[in-house]
Amino acid sequence: MTKTKYAFKEELLNKIENRTAIMGVIGLGYIGLPLAVEMAKAGYKTIGFEVQEKKVKRINEGVNYINDIEKSDFKKVIEEGLSKATNDYSFLKNVDIVCICVPTPLDIYQQPNISYIKNSTENIAKYIGDVSNFRINHLSWNN
């Protein structure tokens, strides 16, 4: 039986309120990694998705490469298992909420290159189930 949109919404809101929602963050750069750490500090299990294996390894080893994150906060969420990183997008099937934090660099005409967003949404589409309740929000930061 398919859940109604209302039932889906209520279930998700309950998970958020009870801190049982599993958060996903795609892109673990200077926007995504601090967001993942803050979600974990707030008590949510968080899975960070990153295509660069070197970053994944460093995060899971407890190495913080973003200066804006307090070292003690970073160490705590990794050691307590509240946050982990992977380049295996199949883990998206386990998350309740996904935040896309990938670059949107501007081209010579000052138009954003959205190929990173496109790749992220294609990876999401491979692994989520019922898309009728799926919404996409993108965090973009252009200098």
Order of alpha helices (4+ residues) and beta strands (2+ residues): alpha-beta-alpha-beta-alpha-alpha-beta-beta-alpha
